[in-house]
Amino acid sequence: MSTDLGGESFTMREVPLPADYVATPEDVPQVRAVVTFNILREISKKRPGRAFASSCAALVLHLLLFGAAVYPTLVFSTPNHAYDLNIYNSASTLKTLGFMFVVAIVGVPIVLTYTITVY
């Protein structure tokens, strides 16, 4: 594939991946590093839109990496790890989830109607 940009011609080679390649969580740190360094590259080439997109991608990948590192713990307890909050002991009961569902079904249309009416 060849591209002409303002008199300069660039050729892009397509590098095929193996047929059995599957992205794994081990790929996240490498992709995060590439995206983070791409922010500076795009700023130096005076492309703020692409730098912003790389910044957004870097933020999402940093959060994914942090979440994967602490999973399943949500909040760590300093004095005793027996008091840590994880996804199992901090989940709501089915009754609470049902109540929240009803409130959302009734409340979201009210908020949307109000927002559309006001604006």
Sequence and secondary structure as in RCSB ss.txt:
>XXXX:A:sequence
MSTDLGGESFTMREVPLPADYVATPEDVPQVRAVVTFNILREISKKRPGRAFASSCAALVLHLLLFGAAVYPTLV
FSTPNHAYDLNIYNSASTLKTLGFMFVVAIVGVPIVLTYTITVY
>XXXX:A:secstr
 EEEETTEEEE       TT    GGGHHHHHHHHHHHHHHHHHTT HHHHHHHHHHHHHHHHHHHHHHHTTEEE
  SS GGG EETTTT   HHHHHHHHHHHHHHHHHHHHHHHHH 
